[in-house]
């Protein structure tokens, strides 16, 4: 039996542990959908899968609380499938294994899935606990939030009846989120005719060991982007050592800062030693530039089998220039919230082979005009390389309402329970609240959760001491929801 089942509150931790045993990477919702429907049937609440693949549950009001406003509890069922380089974990088939270190729950060299499994577990605990007092409660557990909010975007309108939305996908205990950034996926592609490799040798250059992280919550922490650091080396190798590019793979999730990139370069045999020295110098430079931020840099060269074909020289040079010029990181902070990022981009995925290239970016902004600005900036950059750019998965920002009734209730209960004021903030990470508000504009909305760190990485961890007070806050707030 997992040791986390002994933690309090028992209902949240037991349900979270059960959830870790269900493979649920983004794009593969079937097992977790069935798990949630089976759970609902077992505890006796209404549940179904809607047209967007989301699981909806309904629990009636406690007798005497029928006149209270209806609350929608919302979280997402999928998790980001990231793992350490030496892990053999298969997210489509294997359960997550957990362990406790210094008051935190971790997985074994993979993402934990507390983003947003702990929110789902809290919803399950509410649905099964017959001792709670509350008005009518709905639950919306969405599909494929991490890859583009597909479930909530495809959610039909007119099926939910709630007055209040409590999103359980925030990641710092004691902070109440009342606004978040919108975003858009940007994909630039190019096809071309490969050319025969006439070079004498080939090497594989690998950069790994970077911290990576959440491209919304941690984009302002100055972490290295593996693709942006690799292009510095590749450009020097091409211009100084007559190297030619055969392929490039970097990053694997749009919303995760890439922690690894690999390229295969062909070059004259006489220049291989010089390339190895160049990589060693670049590694030392990267370590110096990111001192205190990136302590585990690995940057090395291995000789490899000579590829049969390469990118054409002009295409290669244009792609390298575009990657070098591409904006990455914070563009602007919010003027009225100077500690919060307003607009950013994450050069997330590069996939180049001798005949085609694809570059994928997630751009975020809490302002639509600035989201459009950075999108056009990135499109212009890749246009100059002859690439075709497509925008998809667009979602709007969530405008803050500091006078929210549910926010003020949460702040009151939080102070009563904890003896201090809660913090109200706007997040740069995208939340599904904006999409739900677009379909149900009358809802009063806030987001909260226990403390979670390093989501979207193999170092993801959940702080045990924050889960019980989060649960107590949720329970009392549900009991004190105002009348209609």
C-alpha positions in Angstrom: 0.0 0.0 0.0 1.3 3.4 -0.9 2.5 5.5 2.1 0.5 8.5 0.9 -2.8 6.7 1.8 -1.9 7.2 5.5 -1.9 11.0 5.1 -4.7 13.4 6.1 -7.3 14.2 4.9 -7.8 10.6 4.1 -10.4 11.1 1.3 -8.2 13.4 -0.8 -5.1 11.3 -0.4 -6.8 8.0 -1.0 -8.5 9.3 -4.2 -5.2 10.8 -5.4 -3.4 7.6 -4.8 -6.1 5.7 -6.8 -5.7 8.3 -9.6 -1.9 7.7 -9.8 -2.7 4.1 -10.8 -4.6 5.2 -13.9 -2.5 6.0 -16.9 -3.7 9.4 -18.1 -1.3 11.3 -20.3 -2.7 14.1 -22.4 -4.3 12.6 -25.6 -5.3 9.3 -23.9 -8.4 10.0 -21.8 -10.2 6.7 -22.1 -8.9 5.0 -18.9 -9.4 7.9 -16.7 -12.8 8.7 -18.0 -13.9 5.1 -17.2 -12.2 5.4 -13.8 -14.2 8.5 -13.0 -17.5 7.1 -14.2 -17.0 3.9 -12.2 -16.2 6.0 -9.1 -19.4 8.1 -9.5 -21.5 4.9 -9.9 -19.9 3.5 -6.7 -20.5 6.5 -4.6 -24.0 7.2 -6.0 -23.7 10.5 -7.9 -24.9 11.3 -11.4 -22.1 11.3 -14.0 -21.6 11.3 -17.7 -19.1 12.1 -20.4 -20.1 15.2 -22.4 -19.6 15.9 -26.1 -16.1 17.3 -25.4 -14.9 14.2 -23.6 -15.2 15.9 -20.2 -16.7 14.1 -17.2 -19.6 15.9 -15.5 -20.8 14.9 -12.0 -23.7 16.2 -10.0 -24.4 15.8 -6.2 -27.7 17.2 -4.8 -27.8 19.7 -2.0 -27.7 18.5 1.6 -31.2 18.7 3.1 -31.8 22.2 4.3 -29.3 23.7 1.8 -31.4 23.6 -1.3 -31.7 27.4 -1.5 -27.9 27.9 -1.8 -26.2 28.9 -5.0 -24.9 26.0 -7.1 -21.2 25.5 -7.2 -19.1 24.1 -10.0 -15.8 22.4 -8.9 -13.5 22.1 -11.9 -10.2 20.4 -12.6 -8.6 18.5 -15.5 -8.1 14.8 -15.8 -4.9 14.7 -17.9 -1.3 15.0 -16.9 1.9 16.1 -18.6 4.0 13.0 -19.5 7.6 14.1 -18.7 10.3 11.8 -17.3 14.0 11.8 -16.4 16.3 10.7 -19.2 17.1 7.4 -17.5 13.5 6.5 -16.8 11.8 3.7 -18.8 8.3 4.7 -17.7 5.5 4.3 -20.2 2.8 6.9 -19.5 0.2 5.0 -21.6 0.5 1.8 -19.6 2.3 2.3 -16.3 1.0 3.7 -13.0 2.8 6.5 -11.2 4.9 5.5 -8.2 5.0 8.0 -5.4 7.3 8.6 -2.4 7.7 11.2 0.3 10.8 13.3 0.8 11.0 16.1 3.4 7.3 16.8 3.5 6.7 16.6 -0.3 5.2 13.9 -2.4 7.2 13.1 -5.6 7.0 10.5 -8.3 9.9 8.2 -9.2 11.7 10.2 -12.0 8.4 11.3 -13.7 5.8 14.0 -13.4 3.6 13.3 -10.4 0.3 14.3 -12.0 -0.7 16.4 -9.0 -1.3 19.0 -11.8 -4.2 18.6 -11.7 -4.7 15.2 -10.0 -5.0 16.8 -6.6 -7.9 18.9 -7.8 -9.6 15.8 -9.2 -9.0 14.0 -5.9 -10.6 16.8 -3.9 -13.6 16.8 -6.2 -13.9 13.0 -5.7 -13.7 13.5 -1.9 -16.5 16.0 -2.0 -18.7 13.7 -4.2 -18.3 10.7 -1.9 -18.4 12.4 1.6 -22.0 12.3 2.8 -21.2 14.2 6.0 -20.5 17.5 4.2 -23.1 20.3 4.2 -23.5 22.2 0.9 -25.9 23.3 -1.8 -26.1 21.5 -5.1 -22.6 20.8 -6.4 -21.5 20.1 -10.0 -18.1 18.9 -11.1 -16.4 19.4 -14.5 -13.3 17.3 -15.0 -11.9 18.3 -18.4 -10.1 16.4 -21.1 -6.7 17.3 -22.5 -6.2 20.6 -20.8 -2.4 20.4 -21.0 -2.2 20.1 -24.8 -4.6 22.9 -25.8 -7.6 22.9 -23.5 -9.4 20.7 -26.1 -12.0 19.3 -23.7 -13.2 22.6 -22.3 -13.1 24.2 -25.8 -15.3 21.4 -27.1 -17.6 21.5 -24.1 -21.3 22.1 -25.1 -23.1 25.1 -23.6 -26.3 25.0 -21.7 -25.6 21.8 -19.7 -24.2 23.3 -16.5 -26.4 25.1 -14.0 -23.9 26.6 -11.5 -23.7 30.2 -10.2 -20.1 29.9 -8.9 -17.0 28.3 -10.4 -14.2 27.1 -8.2 -11.3 26.0 -10.3 -8.9 23.7 -8.4 -5.9 24.1 -10.7 -3.8 26.8 -8.9 -0.5 25.8 -7.4 0.3 28.0 -4.4 -1.6 27.6 -1.1 -3.0 30.8 0.3 -3.2 32.5 -3.0 -6.5 33.1 -4.8 -6.2 33.6 -8.6 -8.8 35.9 -10.2 -7.3 36.3 -13.6 -5.0 34.4 -16.1 -3.4 34.7 -19.4 -4.7 33.6 -22.7 -2.6 31.7 -25.2 -2.2 30.4 -28.7 -0.2 27.5 -30.3 2.0 28.6 -33.2 3.3 25.9 -35.6 5.7 26.8 -38.4 6.5 24.1 -41.0 8.5 23.8 -44.2 9.1 21.0 -46.7 12.1 20.8 -49.0 14.2 18.4 -51.1 17.0 16.8 -49.2 20.6 16.7 -50.6 23.2 14.0 -50.5 25.7 14.1 -47.7 29.2 14.6 -49.0 30.8 15.2 -45.7 33.4 12.8 -44.2 32.2 12.5 -40.6 29.1 12.9 -38.4 28.5 13.7 -34.7 25.5 13.8 -32.4 25.5 16.8 -30.1 23.3 16.5 -26.9 22.3 19.2 -24.5 20.4 17.9 -21.5 20.1 18.2 -17.7 18.4 21.6 -17.8 15.6 22.3 -15.3 12.9 22.8 -17.9 9.6 23.7 -16.2 6.2 25.2 -16.7 6.2 27.7 -19.5 3.6 29.9 -17.7 4.5 29.7 -14.0 8.3 29.5 -14.4 8.9 31.4 -17.7 10.2 34.4 -15.6 12.8 32.5 -13.6 15.5 32.7 -16.2 15.8 29.0 -16.9 17.7 27.9 -20.0 15.7 26.8 -23.1 17.5 23.8 -24.6 16.6 24.9 -28.2 17.8 28.4 -27.8 21.1 27.3 -26.2 21.6 24.6 -28.9 21.2 27.1 -31.8 24.1 29.1 -30.4 26.4 26.1 -30.8 24.9 25.0 -34.2 25.4 28.5 -35.7 29.0 28.6 -34.6 29.7 25.1 -36.0 28.1 25.9 -39.3 29.9 29.2 -39.8 33.2 28.2 -38.3 33.7 24.5 -38.9 31.9 23.9 -42.2 29.3 21.7 -40.3 26.0 20.8 -42.0 22.7 20.0 -40.3 21.1 16.6 -40.7 18.5 16.6 -37.9 17.3 18.4 -34.8 15.0 17.2 -32.0 14.4 19.5 -29.1 11.5 19.6 -26.5 8.4 17.5 -26.4 5.5 19.6 -24.9 4.4 23.1 -25.9 3.8 24.2 -22.3 7.1 22.9 -20.9 10.4 24.7 -21.2 12.6 22.3 -23.2 15.3 20.7 -21.0 16.9 18.6 -23.8 17.9 19.0 -27.4 19.9 16.9 -29.9 21.3 17.6 -33.3 23.2 15.5 -35.8 25.9 17.4 -37.7 28.0 16.3 -40.6 31.4 17.9 -41.1 35.0 17.3 -42.3 36.8 14.7 -40.3 39.6 17.2 -39.6 37.1 19.4 -37.8 35.7 16.9 -35.4 38.2 17.6 -32.6 37.6 21.3 -33.0 33.9 20.8 -32.7 34.4 18.8 -29.4 36.4 21.7 -28.1 33.7 24.2 -29.2 31.0 22.2 -27.4 33.2 22.2 -24.2 33.6 25.9 -24.4 29.9 26.4 -25.0 29.1 24.2 -22.0 31.4 26.3 -19.8 29.8 29.5 -21.1 26.3 28.2 -20.4 27.2 27.1 -16.9 28.6 30.6 -16.2 25.7 32.4 -17.7 23.2 30.3 -15.8 25.2 30.0 -12.5 22.8 29.3 -9.7 19.9 28.4 -12.1 21.1 25.4 -14.1 23.4 23.3 -11.9 23.2 20.1 -13.9 24.2 21.0 -17.5 25.3 18.1 -19.7 26.6 19.2 -23.2 28.6 16.6 -25.1 29.5 15.2 -28.5 29.4 11.6 -29.7 30.6 10.4 -33.1 27.7 8.7 -35.0 26.9 6.9 -38.2 27.1 9.3 -41.2 23.6 10.2 -42.4 22.8 9.7 -46.0 21.2 13.1 -46.6 21.3 16.7 -45.3 19.3 19.8 -45.4 20.0 22.1 -48.4 22.5 24.8 -47.4 20.2 27.7 -48.0 17.3 26.1 -46.1 19.7 25.1 -43.2 21.0 28.6 -42.9 17.5 30.2 -43.0 16.2 27.8 -40.3 19.2 28.4 -38.0 18.8 32.2 -38.4 15.1 32.0 -37.7 15.6 29.9 -34.6 18.3 32.2 -33.4 16.1 35.3 -33.9 12.9 33.7 -32.6 11.7 35.4 -29.4 11.7 33.2 -26.3 10.8 34.1 -22.7 9.2 37.1 -21.2 8.3 40.0 -23.5 6.4 42.2 -21.0 5.2 42.4 -17.4 1.7 43.6 -16.5 2.1 47.4 -15.8 -0.5 47.3 -13.0 0.9 44.0 -11.5 4.7 44.5 -12.2 5.6 41.2 -10.6 3.4 39.2 -13.0 4.3 38.3 -16.6 1.9 39.7 -19.2 3.3 38.3 -22.4 5.7 35.5 -23.2 6.6 32.8 -25.7 8.2 29.4 -25.3 10.2 27.9 -28.2 9.0 24.5 -27.2 9.6 21.9 -29.9 11.9 21.7 -32.9 11.7 18.7 -35.2 13.9 18.9 -38.2 15.0 16.2 -40.6 16.6 16.4 -44.1 13.3 16.9 -45.9 11.0 18.8 -43.5 11.0 21.1 -40.4 8.4 21.9 -37.8 8.8 24.5 -35.0 6.1 24.7 -32.3 5.7 27.6 -29.8 3.2 28.5 -27.1 2.6 32.2 -26.8 0.8 33.6 -23.8 -0.6 37.0 -22.8 -3.2 38.5 -20.5 -4.0 41.1 -23.2 -5.4 40.0 -26.6 -3.6 42.8 -28.4 -0.3 41.7 -27.0 -1.1 38.1 -27.7 -1.7 39.1 -31.3 1.4 41.2 -31.4 3.8 38.4 -30.2 2.0 36.0 -32.6 2.6 38.3 -35.5 6.2 38.8 -34.4 6.9 35.1 -34.4 5.0 34.5 -37.7 7.2 37.3 -39.3 10.3 35.6 -38.0 9.5 32.3 -39.6 8.1 33.9 -42.7 11.6 35.1 -43.5 12.8 31.5 -43.5 10.0 30.6 -46.0 8.0 28.7 -43.5 4.2 28.4 -43.3 2.7 29.4 -39.9 -0.6 28.1 -38.5 -2.3 29.3 -35.3 -4.4 26.9 -33.3 -5.7 26.1 -29.8 -6.4 29.8 -29.1 -8.0 30.7 -25.7 -8.7 34.1 -24.2 -7.5 35.6 -21.0 -9.5 35.8 -17.8 -10.2 39.4 -16.7 -9.9 39.8 -12.9 -12.9 40.8 -10.7 -11.5 41.9 -7.3 -15.1 42.4 -6.1 -16.1 38.7 -6.6 -18.5 37.3 -4.0 -16.8 33.9 -3.9 -13.4 35.5 -3.6 -14.5 37.5 -0.6 -16.0 34.5 1.0 -12.8 32.4 0.5 -10.7 35.3 1.9 -13.0 35.5 5.0 -12.9 31.7 5.7 -9.1 31.6 5.0 -8.4 34.3 7.6 -10.6 32.6 10.1 -8.9 29.3 9.7 -5.3 30.5 9.3 -5.1 33.8 11.1 -3.7 35.7 8.2 -4.8 37.3 5.0 -4.9 35.3 1.7 -3.2 36.7 -1.3 -5.1 37.7 -4.4 -3.2 37.5 -7.7 -3.3 37.2 -11.5 -1.4 34.3 -13.1 0.5 34.0 -16.3 -0.3 30.3 -16.6 -3.4 29.6 -18.6 -6.5 28.4 -16.7 -9.7 27.0 -18.2 -11.8 29.6 -16.4 -11.7 32.0 -19.4 -13.1 29.4 -21.7 -15.8 28.4 -19.3 -16.7 32.0 -18.7 -17.1 32.4 -22.5 -19.8 29.8 -22.4 -21.3 30.7 -19.0 -20.6 34.4 -18.6 -22.7 34.8 -15.5 -20.5 32.6 -13.3 -18.5 34.1 -10.3 -15.0 32.6 -10.6 -11.9 32.0 -8.5 -9.1 29.5 -8.6 -7.2 27.9 -5.7 -5.2 24.8 -4.7 -2.5 23.4 -2.4 1.2 24.1 -3.1 2.7 22.3 -6.1 6.2 22.9 -7.5 8.0 22.1 -10.8 5.0 21.0 -12.7 5.7 19.6 -16.2 9.0 18.2 -15.0 10.2 15.0 -13.4 10.8 17.0 -10.2 7.1 17.8 -9.8 6.1 17.7 -6.1 3.1 18.3 -3.9 3.6 19.9 -0.4 1.8 17.6 2.1 1.2 20.3 4.8 -0.9 22.4 2.4 -3.4 19.7 1.4 -5.3 19.5 4.7 -5.8 23.3 5.1 -6.9 23.4 1.4 -9.5 20.7 2.1 -10.7 22.5 5.2 -11.1 25.7 3.3 -13.0 24.0 0.6 -15.4 22.2 3.0 -16.2 25.3 5.1 -16.6 27.5 2.0 -19.1 25.0 0.5 -21.1 25.1 3.7 -21.2 28.9 3.7 -22.1 29.4 0.0 -24.7 32.2 0.0 -28.3 31.7 -0.9 -29.5 32.3 -4.4 
